[in-house]
C-alpha cells in the first residue's frame, strides 16, 4: 500500500519531505514496540474500549443515514455501518468472551492469507516465489499462535495485531523514505530500491527527465492514462464480483480477458499496452499465460 501511495504522489512531492517521512516511520515503529511491551498491564484496554465506542457511533450513524435516504440506493453505506459495528465488537474488551471472537477472526485471516500466498507462489512461480512461501509460513505461524492463545492470550489479540501493523508499516515507510534523499531531480519514484524487486522498470535504467527542460514548455498538452479493467475489455461478460474487475473476466464463450492500460496525448498519440493482434485466452491456456506474465512483471 505504501508503494502505491508513493507511486501516486511522485518523487517531486515526496523528496522534499523525506526527513519527515523517515521520522514518521520511526515513530510508527516505536509506538508498535511500546504497545508490545505494554500488553501485560492492561492499560491499553481503556484506549481500545474508547476506540470501540467511536466505531459503534460511526456504524450507527452510517446505518441511520442509509435508512433515512433509502436502503436500496445506499446499501453500500449500510454495509459500511455493519463493518464498523463488527470492528467495534472485535476491539471492545468483553470480559465474558475473553476476546475469543477477535482471536478467531484474526487467526483465520492470517491463516487464509498465508495459505493464499503459498498457493499463489507455487502456481504463478514468479522470481520471488520463495519469498512468498516464507511470508505465507510466517502468517500461518502467527495464525496458529493467535488461535492457540500463545504466546499472546486472546484478550490481547487486537493490540498485538495492531502493534504488528504499526511495525511493518513503519518499517516499510522508512525503507521508502531514506532512498528519496539520493534520488536525482527528475528521477522516477520506481527507481527506488524497494521497487526493484517487483521489476517495475523491466530491469532497464530509465533516463532522468530534466526538471526545467523544454519537455515541460507546452502546458496545453494533456497526457491521459486509461486503465481498462478486465470486465471493461470484454463483450458480454459473465459477472464475477471483484474478480472480473481486478483480476480477469470471462465471456459467454469462456474467453478470458485480463484488461490493459493505455496512454493518450490527443489528438495524435495513443499507446496501448496490449498486443495489436488481440489475444483470446481459453481456460486451458490461462495457467501458462499467468505464469509468463508474472515472470515479465
Secondary structure, 3 states (H helix, E strand, C coil): CHHHHHHHHCHHHHHHHHHHHHHHHHHHHHHHHHHHHCCCCCCHHHHHHHHHHHHHHHHHHHHHHHHHHCCCCCHHHHHHHHHHHHHHHHHCCCHHHCCHHHHHHHHHHHHHHHHHHHHHHHHHCCCCHHHHHHHHHHHHHHHHHHHCCCCCCHHHHHHHHHHHHHHHHHHHHHHHHHHHHHCCCCCCHHHCHHHHCCCCCCCCCCCCCCCCCHHHCCCCCCCEEEEECCHHHCCCEECCCCHHHHCCEEECCCCEECCEEEEEECCCEEEECCCCCCCCECHHHHHHHHHHHHHHC
